[in-house]
Amino acid sequence: MKPLPALLMRLRSSLNVSRGFGFATQAVFGGLFLGALFFLSSVITHAETVAELQQKINDWNSQIASLEAEIAAYEEDLEKIGADRKTLESEIARLDLSRKKIATDIAVTRNRISATSLELQELEIEIEDKIQKSNAGKETIKESLRTISRIDDISIVEHFLSGVSFSKAWEDVDRLRRVQTVLNEEIKELLVIQQALEQNRGEVIEKQGALISFSKELSGQRSVLDETRRSQSTILSRTKNEEAEYQKLLQEKREAREQLESDLKAFESQLQYTLNPSSIPAVGSGILSFPLDTAVMLRCKDRERTYGNIYCITQYFGNTAFAQSGAYNGQGHNGIDFGASTGTKVISALAGIVEGVGDTDVAPGCYSYGKWVLVKHNNGLSTLYAHLSHISVSKGDAVGTGGLVGYSGNTGYSTGPHLHFTLFASDGVEVKNLRDWYIANGRSPSTGCAKGGVSIPVAPTQAYLNPFDYL
């Protein structure tokens, strides 16, 4: 819709209003002028309100930017701690920093909720304004067109007989036709208002969805903060704040992990499976997205010196140097590890259905995936997200590409906060209860994971795929 003062000028120009005009012509202009004034008063009032809201939104966004800078600083400090030898002191320092970073994450989410709520108010005002403009405009135009129609029904002869000169009558008719052209253009512009109105309504739905997502994030972040506090309390309780006790605890975890890896390797080697290449996408197809938030992946480019790559990868798939050191009991690494501080959003690499979720930490002495999520995609692939601090989905949930599945952490057997990301051929992976699996293989449930009856995804060697081939 054209600016209202411009509309008034166009109408004045079309009518060329003067004392010599007939009453009917002036009546048309009067109706349009009053309608335009109604528009203008409404716009001015709403403009002041929108400007106030926009200033508040800008203030919230400014605070968000400041908090995000704090988060980036915390992450850099956490990276430095992670590079040091793992000691009780460094672990307590890491947990302290993690709590501060997560508390700042929560502050950012709260500010985003506030900013989005204000944006919704702004949209509601814009919608109300457009509805008023549309309704008033349509009524004004309809009434004016009816007046024009009535005048059009009066012939030039009738104008002449009424005492108006022939030339004057002709000028009135010509001017009214020009007004009709202007009004027809305004009708078209009202359609533009209607389209903008629909767009605003679509934006409202989008903002409402964002508020739901932010609320879910806030709940998850609070859970992560609680988990971090529990972890610190547990470590201090089990080690009695003694370094020797902490190193003893780490050794116990390594030994329990190695025993579980050995048993899993033996069991998985007995699984009969042949990968059908046609059942999965071609290597290099780029079908998967990175499983961390886009903002996090962008920051990885600035940390190439720390990680040796621009993806924040701390360990690749296969027979890596860490795997060769005996970390996986002779097996290669079955996924990719991304360095990610506790509380980093973990997202689905592709749309799919949550095939399973679990937490191996519920069983004493079980050091495996910790909190994990398995997502099955519709192209023959399945992805696993492990060592999470919080799970945001349930079995059977549908998740979109980039949908939140949880938050990174340090649960299970982990040398530091990170995301373990595994890719399977879907027809080769299944979630197994380890107690039942041990018994089915003629073994007594000897490990903490088997004794506790935890479930994890297992697969034959051929069903493990290199995630980097599909990113």
Order of alpha helices (4+ residues) and beta strands (2+ residues): alpha-alpha-alpha-alpha-alpha-alpha-alpha-alpha-beta-beta-beta-beta-beta-beta-beta-beta-beta-beta-alpha-alpha-beta-beta
